[in-house]
Amino acid sequence: MAGGGFVDGGGAGRQYDGGVTFFVMFTCVVGATGGLIFGYDIGISGGVTSMDIFLKRFFPSVYRKASAEATHESAYCKFNSHLLQFFTSSLYLAALVASFFASVITKKFGRKMSMFIGGLTFLIGSILNGFAQNVIMLIIGRIFLGIGVGFCNQSVPVYLSEMAPAQLRGALNIGFQMATTIGILAANLINYGTAKMHGHLGWRLSLGLAAIPAAMVTLGGVILPDSPNSLIDRGQRQEARRILQKIRGTENVDQEFQDLVEASEASKTVDNPWKNIIERKNRPQLIMAILIPSFQQLTGINVIMFYAPVLFKTLGFGDEASLMTAVISGGVNVVATVVSILTVDKAGRRALFLEGGIQMLICQVLIAYFIGKTYGTTGEGAFSKGAANFVVFLICAYVAAFAWSWGPLGWLVPSEIFPLETRPAGQALNVMFNMTFTFIIGQCFLTMLCHMKFGLFLFFSGFVIIMTLFVYFFLPETKGVPIEEMYAVWKAHWFWGKFIPDEALGSYAKNIQLTEKA
């Protein structure tokens, strides 16, 4: 098989006692609210940048180009502005830098401390943006928002992976992506409502209401327990056992607790996780932590998520229709994420990756064809009502494919494949590359659209082909495998197996290997 061998929950993955408890569901739901702030910002920025009153105040040159009077302006170039793009992308540059500091704090002080810091800084940023008087104040607010996103995106996926039982780790971890999509949808609905308000109150409410999810995350950082993995790593073994018993709903957690202790002891032999992460035995995880988040952004999804209302206005939709269409695509995003939650621990990660990639490719090629046929290279033309509706359908189908594949799995897979000693560093790399490419695309999209025109969608479709082939050949299945036994997955793979020495395997994986040889 092209994907190589894998360790399944019913195969080499160890089965622990206990089940899914209300407490673990509660902690994962509250923890996943860290995704709300990420999603709310993604949805809100595109909405306010399509509001005329916001553009007129902060980006007057864009307002003049996008106004009805500017009939000579190419449809592809109406919103082309480096300053407007920097308003969107500055958050992700700040998140990129913050992720390095977050990895240190997450390891030294625990996952919940990073969540608390992330929520608090996002709260400060939302207040600054809501009361912004000029572009400088907007950008400073965006930087605070970015610090919050960097801390939460670094800590929340790891926290969810460590709290969830192995057999439901995928579904509960995708709670982070579910919260992200709910945040996007909420932002789209708020933009649709506030756009009808007179004066500057509308955009101020849109930006300022980010304080609500920020307050939820901050509160979660106070009331949630830390994960057993983190508590053991910081020497609090009795508390770790108590939390483990509580989230598993059984007193018999000896085997899982012992595996966590062994993983912690192994991690303490590593003085520098950043040096350890580049060792040969960690080569598979390192490659995945770099390529998966990079590929996630190179799907082109944030072309839709950041600039959906702007994109729809570019395609000839009116102000209200543009915002409503963004609401529709946001709703599709939420529903499709539910599909991922229900199937990821049954169908597995690879199946969703591959199906999503094929569906995204088809949609992107068709979108490029219809836009090119209507606007050509001059940017002059207009969609018929039927063609416009079909393009909206294609965009929604594309969003759905991403939302049950690369969207949640781009966070899930990197968060579950690293051993404890390199997990904070690995997640920091994941966030770093995700934010790097998010920043690049956010900063360049409107300029790329102006110059590449409909070919921009073909540009991203080329990357979708590459990433789908990469998953097919190089990503093994990881569903149902305890995190502490993940080295066995790579050892069984046709390509990565040669990088993993036998001594890297856990005791249970070694026993399985001996049994297979016998």
Protein Blocks (a to p, Z undefined) as FASTA:
>chain_A
ZZbpaddfklmbccdeddddfklmmmmmmmmmmmmmmmmmmmmmmmmmmpmklmmmmmmm
lmmmmpmklmmbcfklmmgcfklmmmmmmmmmmmmmmmmmmmmmmmmnojklmmmmmmmm
mmmmmmmmmmocbfklmmmmmmmmmmmmmmmmmmmmmmmmmmpcfklmmmmmmmmmmmmm
mmmmmmmmmmmmmmmpgcjllmmmmmmmmmmmmmmmmmmmmmpccdfklmmmnopamlmm
mmmmmmnopablmlmmmmmmmmmmmmmmpmblmlmmmpmklmmmmmmmmmmmmmmmmnom
mmmmmmmmmmmmmnopafklmmmmmmmmmmmmmmmmmmmmmmmmmnommlmmmmmmmmmm
mmmmmmmmmmmmmnmmnopacddfklmmmmmmmmmmmmmmmmmmmmmmmmmmmmmmpcfk
lmmmmmmmmmmmmmmmmmmmmmmmmmmmmmnmmmlmmmmmmmmmmmmmmmmmmmccfehi
afklmmmmmmmpmklmmmpcfklpcfklmmmmmmmmZZ
